[in-house]
Structure formats: C-alpha cells, structure tokens
Amino acid sequence: LHDHSRYDDACVAFARGAAARRRHLRYDVATDEAKLRRIEEAFGREAPAAKRRASDRQHIFIIGLPRSGTTLTERILGALPGVTSNGETDNFSNALIAAASTGRRDIFEACADADPDDVAAGYEALAAPACGAKTAIEKLPLNYLYVGAIARALPTASLVWVRRNPVDSCFAMFRTLFGEAYPFSYDFSDVARYYAAYWRLMMHWKAILPGRIVEVDYEALVAAPSKVGANLAARCGLAW
C-alpha cells in the first residue's frame, strides 16, 4: 500500500501490525525512561579520561535512533581509505560491564565508576578489526547509552550523532518490524515518550562533553552528501 502511494490505507495497516506485535510484548516504557534517567544521574559530570597509552587505532562510534541514517553514515565513512566497520556489535558495552565491579551498587553506578583504562583495554581486545585497518567504526545505534563511558575510556574516539526530524524518525521506527529489538516502537505513545527520554539524555551528553559530539543532520546529508560527508570526514580526521 505504501509503495503504491496509498498512504492512509498503509498507515492503518502499519497500526494494525504494530498493535499485534505490541500485544505479544511484556514492555513498559516507564522502565526505559527510568534507566535513561539513571544513566544521566550516574554520569553527572565528565570524569578523567583513561591514562593508558593511546591506541594506534582510531575509533568512530556512530550513534542515533534506528532508522535515523546511521547506516548511510556508516557506508559513507566506511568507504574511505583505511576505514573498516565492525558493524553493530556489543563490543563496548561488554567491555564496560566486564570492567564494572557491582558489589551492592546498581549497574549504572558501577559502570560510571569503572576504571576507564580497563574499559579501553577490554574494548581494544574485542574491537580490533581482522583486516588491520587503522580506523574502525562501531555502528550500534544504542551506543548513545554509553557516550559518557566511551568518552572516558577512549578520549580520542569520534562520537558521531546522526539526527533526523523527530516525526520522520518516530514514524520510520513505528513502521519497521525489529523483531526482538526496540520494543518501544510499536505504539505511538511509547515511541513518543522514549524519544523524549532519549533526547534528554543526548542533551545531557552535549552539556557535559562540549565539543566531543559530531552532529550530523540526516536531511542535510541526503540533500548534499558530498558537502556534509566531506565535513564529517574532516571532523573525524579522515581524508575525503
């Protein structure tokens, strides 16, 4: 229906499908809202960065909501000389959790207190590309949850945030069947509440990490890919 430009009928069909999927999920968006608030509280300020010897490899983290243009951005940067992509991996979150000593504290506080040198070493071991490329991309959208920890452990890493018009972004998620991921995307109220919580967290990262986050406007990228791509490459220290 959508491909035949019957958009009103398509929207009804999307809504029916999403509602059917939502009925099979045990999910409460309030839980995610609370988690994002706890991340903001735990990473309330910028902490000292890792002291270990800087890696010979450059890391680029492409973050943003799903369907916001992260894959397009990955393809553009990944096509440049000396750059490879690890794809969507849990490399960083696994390294962070491995370095966090929970004890009686919650996982958010434990992650905030994790030694950034240990996190960096663990991540480097997991993320080293087999091809030996000097620049590696991590393209898991949900790494926006770990921006504070990434900045501490990898002070020279590029943090690329791809943003899209909120309505377009939310509708693109709503009309996509993600399977087990992104359970908030099957209800208009859920997706709106999650987007608001996500935006608040991203504003927090910008406030405590001034100048660290490279912002990419999706609409500008698709309108002028060469111009925006060249600027993005320069910000990441890559030859265009």
C-alpha positions, 0 to 999 in steps of 0.5 A: 500500500505504501509503495503504491502511494496509498498512504492512509490505507498503509498507515492503518495497516502499519497500526494494525501490525504494530498493535499485534506485535505490541500485544505479544510484548511484556514492555513498559516504557516507564522502565526505559525512561527510568534507566535513561534517567539513571544513566544521566544521574550516574554520569553527572559530570565528565570524569578523567579520561583513561591514562593508558597509552593511546591506541594506534587505532582510531575509533568512530562510534556512530550513534542515533535512533534506528532508522535515523541514517546511521547506516548511510553514515556508516557506508559513507565513512566506511568507504574511505581509505583505511576505514573498516566497520565492525558493524553493530556489535556489543563490543563496548558495552561488554567491555564496560560491564566486564570492567564494572565491579557491582558489589551492592551498587546498581549497574549504572553506578558501577559502570560510571565508576569503572576504571576507564583504562580497563574499559579501553583495554577490554574494548581494544581486545574485542574491537580490533578489526581482522583486516588491520585497518587503522580506523574502525567504526562501531555502528550500534545505534544504542551506543548513545547509552554509553557516550559518557563511558566511551568518552572516558575510556577512549578520549580520542574516539569520534562520537558521531550523532546522526539526527533526523526530524523527530516525526520522520524518525518516530514514524520510520521506527513505528513502521519497521518490524525489529523483531526482538529489538526496540520494543518501544516502537510499536505504539505511538505513545511509547515511541513518543515518550522514549524519544523524549527520554532519549533526547534528554539524555543526548542533551545531557551528553552535549552539556557535559562533553562540549565539543566531543559530539559530531552532529550530523543532520540526516536531511542535510546529508541526503540533500548534499552528501558530498558537502556534509560527508566531506565535513564529517570526514574532516571532523573525524580526521579522515581524508575525503 
